[in-house]
Amino acid sequence: MPTAIPSQASDVESAPLCHILTPVGMLGYGLNEDETTTALRDLVATGTPTAMILDSGSTDSGPDRLAQEIMGSPRSSYVRDLTKLLKLVHEYRVPLIFSSAGGDGSDAHVREMVKIIEEIAAEEGNEAYAFKTAAVFSGIDKTLIKNRLRASAMRGCGPCVPPLTEADVDASTLVVAQMGPEPFIDAMRATPGFDVVVGGRAYDPAPYVAYCAFLCGATADDWAEPATRRMFGGFTHMGKIMECGGTCAEPKSHGAVATVYRDGEFTIAPLTPSARCTPVSVAAHTMYEKSRPDILHGPGGYLDLNAATYEQLADQRSIRVRGSMFHFSKEEGLPYAVKLEAGAIVGYRSMFMGSVRDPILIKQLDSLLDLVKGYAASQHSQTSSEWKLDFHLYGKPDGSAPVGQSPEVFIIGEVLASSQELATGVAATTRIGVIHGSYPGQKATSGNFAFGIGGKSVIEMGPCSKFSIYHLMDLEDGEERLAVDDDDATPMQNSVNGNGISKRRQSVFTQSVSLLGKGDKSSSKLPATTTTTASTNGTKSNGHKHAAPAKATNSAANDHTKPSALGDLAQVVRSKNSGPYEITFDLIFASRETYLKVKDSGLLSTKLIANAYDLAESDVIWCGFFDPAQAFKATISRIRAGKRTAGGSFMENDVHGSQQHLALVNLKLPEELVAALV
């Protein structure tokens, strides 16, 4: 298992520091076992330290995980993935490190993951398993948050986040902090021969940075040294790309492999043999789901990518990245800050759904729904409890339907109330109003609404959540580190009960160590070795032939049709949430020539984005071009009912924000730009 590498050897700078394999972008989503095994076998055979590292959590899917203490995937999905990964840990003696356990990274879900590992190790046929497992906890005590709030050491994470109040803290079910790499580094150093590290909520690149820093003995204490900034810049940049698995490849791959060097340089390649990374695909993924492409803030500082370069290697599927820099908060005399996350339950939801096909009704559907809202209010006027009602409409025609073809509009009625009973009652009343409401010219008098999907008239959705904390908290010196003492470092045979709670008042982050399984670690077999042949990206193929990487194609580049809309020019047009309060847009151009012509045209600007999305210019958070990716990026506030809001609560219909890009796809090109392009 991993140990720190001494730096006395003269060739240590040129030799790889480590290989990192990320089998999939999210634990619990499923992985390609054959691809992972083949890659791991070849990496281990090089003799270079190797680890499997992956992410296990996100706030992208909304606040329910935090507010309702539920895991991001079914427990059976984690069992499935961990069963495969632990087999590889045992067979090849490489560590498994994952963070944000269970989706939210709560202390309870860290313990649940450790329990799953214990169960797998105890299964029949796994008698030889023995995993020294460190669990790192990131739950935050509410009293600490209130004290920092009173000391003005709390602020919103971004301009769209409202100020935090003590009432928000009290309403939160639990609070987690996005740990930086420091607690992971400390846990690795305090747990010699670790096999598994299960992390609580963490900054996505944190475990990647930690493993590299652990191996080379690096610390942030030397923050003033340019070499340290380059080292941590490269480690962080690598982790930012790798945490999404093979999303940086064309086409997307399940996973990816990075080879990392002591100076922060790294190479990256997809797991899938037929996929390839390109300079544009890797640079483009660097800015994925971030507010801006060049400066990426995280715990303890920010990643500066303005000088980063992306070089295609000879195998035509690997990329070498250099030039990334990490600037530590201490450089500017600022405290180390971590992001806190929490959710609160705001009520209970019920829904009903169905469709309208009558063209007479569709033409006046908005008027009918307004009448139905009034009807529901009159029927529930005696209740003193608060409730809300609104409608999602899908497929509402814009007048472009072919003559003689009747469109169909899908309707979801959504109710939020203080109790499930009231929510269901209002939803039931509203559904009746939609079915039997009258309107001018009505001919279909038996009912307006096709319903009964799934055999349900009204569906009770249970609690409704909202983000209650998404704020930065300043730490005092040393609080970013892990509380470790002799007791922490002593493994307890088959114990899953950590000390994450009992020591909470002594430090922000804590750990427990457990020895899981009945096997004898001292007699574990050595990693499997094989005869190797050609080397690619620091890995050796062992006779396994890679399929020829797919060549990048771009229909727009090969289509000589005169472009008319922005979507005709861009290879990628995407939208994505950037945290709960923002949505970001990326337009990536396959041709450098096209990119520069669009950039020079002045077409894309803050004003255009504001007009396209009917926003005030002040709601455009960032807007600009990113030359390394041949891309334009714009980030806007998430707006609902005319107000800035967080994603995932009442009336949410695109929590990932991934379907908001069409206004840019359909943007008409000015004639001058078209003339310059053809």
Salt bridges, closest charged atoms under 4 A:
ASP42 OD1 - ARG41 NE 3.24
ASP60 OD2 - LYS576 NZ 2.78
ASP81 OD1 - ARG80 NE 2.87
ASP104 OD1 - HIS109 ND1 2.70
ASP107 OD2 - ARG504 NH2 3.18
GLU112 OE2 - ARG75 NE 2.64
GLU119 OE2 - ARG75 NH2 3.13
GLU166 OE2 - ARG150 NE 2.73
ASP170 OD1 - LYS146 NZ 2.50
ASP186 OD1 - ARG481 NH2 2.70
ASP195 OD2 - LYS521 NZ 2.61
ASP204 OD1 - ARG201 NH1 3.92
GLU265 OE2 - ARG320 NE 2.90
GLU265 OE1 - ARG322 NE 3.11
GLU289 OE1 - LYS576 NZ 2.97
ASP294 OD1 - ARG292 NE 2.73
ASP304 OD2 - HIS327 NE2 3.51
GLU311 OE1 - ARG320 NH1 3.35
GLU311 OE1 - ARG322 NH1 3.27
GLU331 OE2 - ARG229 NE 3.22
GLU331 OE1 - HIS327 ND1 3.25
GLU341 OE1 - ARG201 NE 2.71
ASP366 OD2 - LYS396 NZ 2.50
ASP390 OD1 - LYS373 NZ 3.24
GLU408 OE2 - ARG357 NE 2.90
GLU414 OE2 - ARG349 NH1 3.03
GLU414 OE1 - HIS392 NE2 2.68
ASP474 OD1 - ARG155 NH1 2.77
GLU476 OE2 - ARG148 NH2 3.71
GLU479 OE2 - ARG148 NH2 2.85
ASP485 OD2 - LYS503 NZ 2.81
ASP488 OD2 - LYS503 NZ 3.56
ASP586 OD2 - ARG574 NE 2.87
ASP586 OD1 - LYS633 NZ 2.81
GLU593 OE2 - LYS597 NZ 3.17
ASP619 OD1 - ARG644 NE 2.74
ASP627 OD1 - LYS599 NZ 2.95
GLU652 OE1 - ARG638 NH1 3.33
GLU652 OE1 - ARG640 NH2 2.64
